[in-house]
Amino acid sequence: MLHVRRLGMLGVFALLITMGHLSASAKDGKDGRDGREDDAIRTVFVIAMENHNWTQPANQFTGGIQQIFQNPAAPFINSLVNGTATAVIHGRQVNISQQVAFATNYRSVLATDGGKNPHIHPSEPNYIWAEAGTNFGVFNDNDPFSPASGNGALSNQDNQLHLTRLLDQCGVSWRSYQEDIDLVPNGTSFDNVVLPQNQWTSPIKSLSGNFVNGVNQFNGSTQFNYAVKHNPQAYFTDSNGGNDLTPANPLSHQYAPLQQLFVDLANNRVAQYNWITPNQFNDQHTTLAAGFKGLTGDPAKILQGDFFLQQVIPVIMASKAYHDHGAIIIWWDESEQDGVSGDNPDDLTHTIGEIVISPDAHPNEGGVPFASDAFLTHSSDLRTMQEIFHVTKPFFLGDAMHANDLSSLFAEGAIPRPDRDGDRRNGTCGGDRDDRDR
């Protein structure tokens, strides 16, 4: 069994020493770019965060929901975008911000100036949207096979086109890393110990509670909280394996406990498309019962997620997969009301965070990360994944058809263009497949 110890910053940095070389130069991977396909992003790591605006019109740093941008409870996240983020990687001080670009005009899906558009809330519809460009009429946070109240409808989708279905069809590897899954049972609860791989299951059922033994390696708490609603691939039969909670589920190994991410990074065995979901404390969704580092309420939520990212991002950056045209995307799920009566989170006075960290990010301007004002939504991420992995056939999925992609956040040539890089070469899959041994 993989025993889990608390992974503080010193533990993370010790792990980095075992990994491949990462240059501190922001120009690594950019010199000599000529727009060829081999300049394009090859590996993506999406880290999903929760329930906070990047900017909002009121209560920016007070109240029940505060914005992330310039919030003192998010020192690491803000250092990424203000040019001051550093980490020790392989014994060297690296300016992470030299490899960062971020969005200033990222909106809730379907947002309009007056906010009179359909409202895609709560969390679950946004995760489904990130996978398919639509929410298929789902407006709840149910587990995939839990009937909705009233009509009994399931959130699980059968035989629908979505991103990981297209990736499978085209031989593009993907994996979903989820915190607090595949834990060793202990009475009515669990220990913070990961089961052997032959006992892993498809994580289609939420669970929460307190560990009998062990603490969370990022926040030091005994609390665990896995929510399927934050795991988009788990809502499609052809990527969750159906309503089967046993290790016999044929797709159980498309999912892995978060601890496995660090093993896969060290061994250069990550997939090409990696979705990473912290638990509901480390993704800024829920405050720990005892607060965090002296904070309570929303500032504690924000700091919990900020501290998680501060520990995990340098580990990914130290990997060979990241150095070889990799990209980290820090993604938030939805806009929120700012606490003022009548506030509409889906108008254009609210923005959502979107931060790219990559050797192929748009170059800094004026010594600070580039801030893109392109109009972006979750449909933009989906369109970009289809472009990166050459799965734009039979068409861009759902609302991705109408969206701007994320190319404004990347250097020229990092995001392939379907009409330039070959998505028309054959019936379903375009461009050359990445044949690295993974």
FIVEXLO-90944 format. One record per atom (N, C-alpha, C): x, y, z. Coordinates in pm, whole numbers, plus 50000, padded with zeros to 5 digits. Layout:
REM FIVEXLO-90944
XYZ...
REM end
This chain:
REM FIVEXLO-90944
500834988150000500005000050000500875012550000500345022949939501055035749936500655043650058501555044150157501265051550279501495066250256500575074550303500595088850276501005096350401502065103950390502475112550499502165126850460502145135550558501905149650529503015154750439502595160750326503555165350226503685180450238504515185050331504775199350346505725204150239506075217050246506925222650141508275215850133508875212450246510175205850240510065192250173508955185150199508755172350134508595173749985507875184049943507715186349800509055189149734509825198049794511095201649732512065189849730511985181149829512825169249825512465160549707511155159749676510725151949562511235157849431511325171049424511755177449301513145172949259514015169849355515385166349324515445153749239514415145149250514415132649175513965134349031513545146348996512925148148864513875154648765513405155348640514235160448531514485175248539515315180448451515795194248456514735204048411514615215248482513775226448441514595239048450514735246248339515505258648340514715269648406515425278748471514765290248532514445300948429514935299448309514745309848208513345309648152512735321248142511395322148081511455319347933512625319847873512735317947729512885303347691513075294447790513195280347759511975275847679512225268647569511135263747488510605274047391511105286447393510595296647302511625300647198512915300047230513925304347135513805296147007513815302946895513775296146767512395291146728511365295746795510015291346759509715295546617509155286546540508815289946402507375286146368506565283246471505165280146445504935265846399505955257346397505745243646357504965236146463504415224546424503615216846517504425212146636505745210146618506535205446731506775216546833506325228746804506315239346904505065239146991504095230746956502795231247021502805224447158501835228247240501655222047370501405207047351502065198947436501945184447424501255178147545501385184147661500825178547784500125189547861498925186747909498135196647982497785191248121497925200148219497505197448357496475208048396495225204348408494185213648455494015211348605494125222048684493865221348827492575229148854491565222048903490235227948917490045233949056489725246849059489465254049184487985258249187487545263749300486115264549325485605278049375484425281649323483465290749387484015304349426484845310349343485305323849371485455331749241485105344449249485355353349137486815357649138487325360649019488625367149009488485381749050487475388248993487105401849035485595402649047485115411649134483685413549155483445428049194482205432849176481965447149195481925451849340481695442849436481575447149577482125436249669482395440449794482895430949895484115423149846485015430249780486165423349721486995415749824487145421649944487995415350047487265414150181485955414150176485145412250297483975403250261483315397750363482085390550338482285375750310481185369350271481155354850257481825349450133481845357250026482565353449903483385365449860484705363849862485615374649825486305371349694486785381549627487495379049502488915374149531489505367449431490865362149444491925372649412491695380349308492705389949262493005400249371494275401249407494805410549507494315407649649493725396049670493265392649805494465388149889494665393850007495805389850089495745375350135494585369050127494475354950162494945345750050495345351349937495855343349824497225348549781498225347949870499525353849837500235346849722500145333649714500845326549607500185329249472498865327849467498165330149340498455344149288498415353949375498655367649331500115370149295501025362849360502435364149319502655358849179501865348749140501995343549003501745354648901500705362648923500295372248822500935385948839501535388848956502175402048971503675401648947504175389948912505575388948871506555384948978506065381149098506985378749209507025364149255506365355149186506315341149230507655334249206508165327849308509405320149296509245306849368510085297349330510145284549400511545278849380511965270649473513235263649460512975250449387513555249049269513375237049187514755231849151515025219549192516345213549170517455222249229517175227949345518195235849413518385249749357517565253849261517705267049200516445275249225516635288149247515515297249263514965300549125513705296949102513055298848972511975309448985511965318948893510885328848887509755322848806508775317148877507645310848809506905320848722506805333148767506005343248697506505345748554507755342548527508255344248390507595334548293506885324648347506215314748262504695315148282504185326948316502765328548348502095338548254500875335748218499965345448156498595343048218497745353148219496445351448283495375359548212494125355948240492975362248176492355372848266491945383848207491225394348281489775395548236489385387548136488045388648080487435374748062487675366048160487125352548159485795352948234484745348148170483385349948222482675336648243481615337248321480715325848332480175322348194479995309548168479485305748036478125312248012477955317247891476735323947845476525337747907477515343047980477355356148044477095366947941476245376447979475955387947894476045400647978476025412047911476175424747980475115426648087473875423448055472795425348151472545413248239473215402148212473045390148292471705383348276471005385748163469685379848143469775366648065470935360748066471205348147999470845336248089470785324048033470635312248120471765311648223471455307448344472445307048451472925292748472474185290348444474755276948452475365275048590474545270748683474945268448822474155256548873474565249848981475775252049062477025246548996477885239849074479185235549020479055225448907478315214848932478295203348841478045207048694477055215448663476855218948522478085225348457478885232448536480085238648480481165228448449481275218148531482255207648503481835199548382480545196548371480055189548252480295198148129480065211148143480305220448032481775220247989482675219648085484105219448053484485207047972483695196647982483955184147912483185183147780482055190447767481195188347650480685201047584480905212847642480425225047581478955227547604478325219747688476945221447728476755214247860475655217147930475385210248056474305199548041473805197347919472795187047891471575188547981471265200848022470085203148105470265199748252471495197048294471755193948435471925206948513471165208348622471265220248707471295216148855472055205748886472175201349024473595196449049473865192149171475185187149210475145172349245474225164949186474065150849219475235142449170475475131249239476385121249185475785115849055476595109948968476115106348833474875097548831474795088048926473685078548922472695080449036472685092549093471695096049196470545103549131469335098349135468195104949067467935118849123467615127949034467255141549074465885141349142465725150249240464415151249305463395156349204462215151749215461165156049123461025146849004461925147948907461775140048784462595127248782463475125248879464255112948885465345111648781465615122348706466615121748600468015119948658468855112948584470245110948623471125121548557472165125548628473135134748567474055127648469474205114548484475075106948394474565107748250475515108748157475195110348016475605097947938474665092547862474935080847777475095085147632476135080147568476305081647423476275096147376476925104947452477045118947414478485121947375478655130647276479995134847240480575143747350481815141047387482515149247487484005147247466484785155347536486225156147507486935142847524486805136347639487605124247659487135112847569485905113047525485475103247423486265105347294486405117847253487195120647133488665117147153489195119947273490585116447300490785101347288489865093647345489965079047335489925074447190489055080247111488925076246971490205078946892490955089046936492145093046862493445088846930493355080247032494555075047094495305085147179494605095247228495235105247315494965101247460496005099747539495835094947676495295105947767494495101847864493965111247963493835104148097493885112148204493695106648337493145117548429492285113148521491695122148619492265118648756492975128348817493535126448950492615133349051492115125749147491125130749241491615128649384491595139249463492015137949602490925131049685491355122149776490485115049870489665104149805490205097349703489555085349651490455073349676489875061249667490615048649681491365047849813490645051049921491225050750055490965037350123491855033550214491705021050290490615022750395489565014350395488505015450494489025012150634488415018850733488695015950873487395018050950486695007050979485385008251041484415015250950483795025751000482835033350919483505044950845484815046350858485525057150790486725051350714487785059350704488945055350624490215060050692491325053550658492645058650688493155066250566494065075650588494655082650474495795074150417495405062850366496295053250301495615048950172496355048750063495795045349932495775030249913494675025249862494535011049831495525006749723495864993949717496634988849603495884991549473496614993249363495984997149237494934987149190495104974349221494104964549175492794965549251492734974549350491474976849422490884990749393491474998149301490925011249266489595009649194488735019549210487405019149150487135032049072486075031948994485625044148927484955053049031485425065449051484955073749163483635080849134482565073149130481255078549093480365081149216480955080249335480205082849458481015091949549480385102549598481055112149686481245106249825482265111249896482455107050034483175117950112482855118750241483495128750327483485123750470484335129650552484405125850692485755129350751486175121450850487465123450916488245110450914489545111350882490395099650884490495093951025490505080851035490825074351161492305075851191493125073651087494575075051098495085083450981495995092551012496605100750908495965114350896496675123350830496185136850806496385140250659495665150350614495835154950477497245160450458497895156450351499305159950330499515174450290498455181650258498585195650217498135205450326497095201850402496585211350500496685206550644497135194150667497355189150802496115185150878494945185450813493695182250879493395167350868492525162450956492035148650943490815147850852490325158850802489105158850721489395154650576488455146950519488515143750377487165147150315487155150050184485905154250120486055153449969485725141849913485715140049767484305142249714484165150949614482865153849554482905150449406482065141149363482045137349222481685149249133480895158449185480465169949105481625178149052482825176149106484025183249060484925174448974484355163748921485105154048842484375151948709484655159948607483785160348489483715147248411484805140048402484815127748323483895117048385483585118548513482775108548583481295109248549480905118248458479485119848425479125114448287479995105948231479745100448098480035085348102479075077448057479215062948067480475057948001480845063847886482025058747816483335063747875483275071647983484505075148054484435071848204483255067448252483185063048393482955048048406482655041248295482475026748298481125022148347480185031548364478845027848408478725027348560477555023448605477245023548748477825011048816479135010548820479864999048874480945004248969480745002149099481665007149201482734996949239482884986349161483854976049194485134977949112486224971649155487474972249077487344965848938486264958348916486064952248784485644962448679485254974348721484894984748624486074986848528485864985248398486994985648303487664999248292487025009848341487605023148329488115028548463488185019948563488595024748695489995030748694490875026148605492245031248607492435043648520491335048948465491415062548409491455072848521491165068448642491135077048760492205072348858492765081748930493805078149026493725087649145494045082549264494145091649378495245101849354495075113649411496005124549384497445120749416497655112349517499015108249550499745102049431498985095549341499595089049225500175099049127499655111249127500195121549037501695123349057502135123649183503545126149209504415114349166503885102249177504575090549127504685091048975503585094448910503575094948763504475106048710504485117448779505385128248736506845123948747507195117548857508575113448879509035103248777508105094648731508425084148636508105087848492507685100448469507285105148336506215096148275505195093148357504115084448312502765091448315502755104748320501475111748316500865110648178499575112448169498885112448041499145125447967498625126247845498725138747771497745149247824496555144847866495565153847924495285149148066495555157948163495445154448304494515164248375493455158948434492525167248511492785164648659493045175148737493435173848877492415181448963491755174049052490785180449142491215178449287491545189249359491775188149503490465184649574490555180749700489315178749775488635192149801487465191749864486665204049876487225214049977488265210350049488955220050134490105226450058490805218649979491985223749909491655230549777490375229949735489995236849611489265249949637489235254649764488625267349804487095266649815486545254549819485095253149828484585254149971485275247750066484755246150202485835249350305485465256350408486415259550514486615247550605487845244550640488125234150738487455237550872487075227350946486325229451070487075238451167488385237351171489195245351264489765257851198489295261251078489925272251006491285268050953492045277850905493345274550846494325285950870495425282450936496515291950964495995304951026495065303551122494545314951194493375322051127492985317751007491875323950936490635315150946489475321450936488205314350931487395319850815486245313550790485355318450686485995318150549485595327550463486065327250325487575329450313488205338050392489665339150382490365325750406489835317450496490425304250518490285295550394489095295550333488895287950209489925291950104490085304950085490985309949982492415305750012492835307250137494205303750173494455288850162493455280550196493615266050181493985262450037493255268049942493545265149802494855271149757495145283049805496395289649770497585281449817497505276049939498605268149994498755255049920497625249049878497675237049796498435239649665498075250249596498725253449469500215256349488500545263049596501945266249624502785253549638502175242849686502905230349703502935221949576501855221849500501725212649388502355218049259502205230949233502665236349105504165234649084505025237349183506455234949157506795220449126506045210949182506295196849152506005194049005504885199048955504575197148813505615204048726506005216048763506985223548683508345216548677508655208548777509935201648778509965189248690508825185448636508725172848562509175174348418509575163048360509945162748219508745166148131507555161348170506365163948090506075178848080506265186148189506065200648185507125207348098508365203548117509455209948043509345207647893508755196447852508605192947711507265198147660507145211447652505935217947601504695214047682504825214947814503695212647901503005225647940501785224447990501035236348035500195232748155500245241248256499365240448373498295251148355497045247348371495945256948367495235256648501495275267848573494505269148696493145274648658492105267048686490745269348634489785270348751488935280448751487865281548852486535278448786485595272748863484425266748801483295276348769483045286448854481865294648829481975308048901481225317648852481125330648918480175329449036480295339049129479515338649252478925352349282477805352649355477265365349404478215371349505478315384649504479285391249592478705395149728477465391349755476865394149885475925406049887475945414049782475015425349772473675420149722472605424249782471285419649742471045422249594470595411949523470285413349382471485412049290472665409649345473855408349260473695396649164474035398849038473925388648935475335384148896475745372048933477105367748905477375365048757476315364548677476475361048536476385373048444476545385148501476695396748413478175399348391478495410148324479895412548287480645421148388480105422148512480875428848617481645418848703481505405948673482215395348746483135388048650484335385248693485235377048614485645364648694486085354448621486545341848681488035340448651488765334548743490195332948725490555322448620491615324948549492205315348453493675319148439494545310348488495985313048488496685301748415497555305148323498365295548248499805296548296500405285148324501835284348356502445274548257503405279148180503965270648076505265276648023506225268347981507365273647907506935280747780505725277547734505195283147611504085293347637504035298747757503085309347787503445321947709502475330747689502745343647627503875350447705504885355847638505995362247710505515373547800506215375347911505945386747999506035399747920505305409747964505405423147908505665432948020506685441048003507045450748106507505444248234508035431948223508555424948340507505418048424506255417548378505195410748453504415401748357503705391848410502935382848323501935390248235501785385148114500845390948019499415388648066498595399048062497195398448100496345399647975495705388847936494885388747815493495393947844493005402947757491635407947771490685401347672491105390347609490215382947518489035377447597487855377547536486655372247601486725357047602486775351347723486975336947739485935331247835485615318347816484725310947906485225296447910484495287847981484855273647982484845267747841484035273347755484015268647616485355271147547486065281447592487385284447536488405273747572488355269047697489255258147737488975245647655487685242347639487315230447565487785231347420487545242747356487995244547218489505242747209490225248247306491685247447304492155233147320491525225347408491925211347423491685203647293490585206547225490355199947096491435203546996491885215946999492935220246906494275214046942494635214447069495935209047112496065194347075494995186747097495075172247078494485167746944494215177346856493755174346719492515165546718491535169346796490265162046799489125171746770489275179646666488245189146627487185182846538487325170146506486325162946429485425154946523484125153946495483465159146376483215174246379483345180346496483145194846507483575199046647483715212046668483925216946804482675214046886482885210147009481805205047093480955216347151479655215447133478735224847195479115239247170479145247047277479415261347268480865264347231481745254347235483125256547192483185260947046482165257546971482095261646830482115276846816481605283946916481465298446908482495305946991483385298847059484255305147158485615308947101486225319047161487655321547139488445310547209489565306547151490415297147222491355304747316492265297447381493165303447479494485307947417494545309147286495825312247221496385325747265495545335047312496055347947358496925346547483496825335147551497615332947672498925325547644499145322047518500315314047482501155320947374502385316547364503275321347258502775316547121503195323447018502815319846882503215305346853502255297746798502535283946760502265273746869501995278146992501765268547101500425261547089499415268547035498095262647015497905260046866497785247446824497635244246682496345250246626496365252746496495175257246426494675245946339493395242246348492915230946269493145232346120493015244446067493185246245923494645246645882495555247245981496985247945949497705234945982497265228346088498045217146140497425203546115496445202746027496135189745973494925182546028493985189146094492835181946145491915177246033492225180945910491415176245798492065164445726493155159045781493875148545710493085135645701492305132345804491535120045798490195121945866489425111145872488035112545909487765117946048488475113246150488165117146286489305124546352490505119346339491655124746412492575131946315493005143846353493895151446268495225153846335496225157646260497545160046315498225147046351499475148046392500245136246430500035133346577499825120546608499675116446747501005117246819500945120246944502135120447029502455106247070503595100947022503895086747044504945084647153505105094447242506035092447353505605080747438506585073847494506295063247591505835069747720504575067547754504045073447876503625062347972
REM end
